[in-house]
Amino acid sequence: MRLSLRDHIRKRREEEDDDMMLFIVPALYLMSSTSGEERKKHHTLEETGEVKVHRLLKGHVKNCQVAFRMEPHIFRELATYLRRKRLVVDTRITVEEKLGFFLYMLSHNASYEDLQVFFGHNNDTFHHHINHFFKVVIPTLSHCYLQASDPNQVHQKIQDNPRFYPFFKNCLGAIDGTHIPISIACEKASPFKNRKGTLSINVMVACDFDLNITFISSGWEGSATDSKVLRSAMSKGFQYKAMLEETPSPKKCGFSTSNI
């Protein structure tokens, strides 16, 4: 009986040693195979993002239009305006390069990895500055320059068309929704699955008869109904008169100095 127990213990130890070797041998192989390799830098651009933006602004107009969907002189005027109003400030990264991040991302639907390849910064840098544009710069500019129409004045396209007037004389614009495809982690994907089975966010957009966008509500999960998105927008101030009263004149616009 004792002999049997001793053999069992010895056999168990041998199995454990075999399991340990299965772990150690691959680890030693990986260590030996990588120890002689020279570590390479992740960013190996020959020119910095600042130099690349400057080159595009100085070069052919078409190159700037392809990269930023904007002519060089408009790009410079916009950068000067943002700097003057202190919406964006120069740090170790210039205003022009920060604006380049944002416009390149919008123009090419670029990911942070794409921006890394083009500009040579890390993901945290892009996340910080692009968030600033979405949370500070865009809302500030929209409150100054997106002016609601006078609700007491009938639009010419309605007033001059007997098919529409007087039936739509009180109509101020049009509302529609659209689903924008997204990518998200599997454990968070369920609420974003829409009725077609794809992942998206439900976006509501309002525009006037000149096709100027006057209101956007985004961020709702793809499973949210259009009526739910509309009710949420109305509860947060989507009322035409309220929009008209709260929208300041461009001449009276002031800008905060909480910038980057």
Helices and strands as residue ranges (DSSP letters): H 2-35, H 49-58, H 61-68, H 72-84, H 95-108, H 112-119, H 123-132, I 133-137, H 138-145, H 156-159, E 174-181, G 186-188, G 190-192, E 200-207, E 213-221, H 226-235, H 240-246, G 250-252
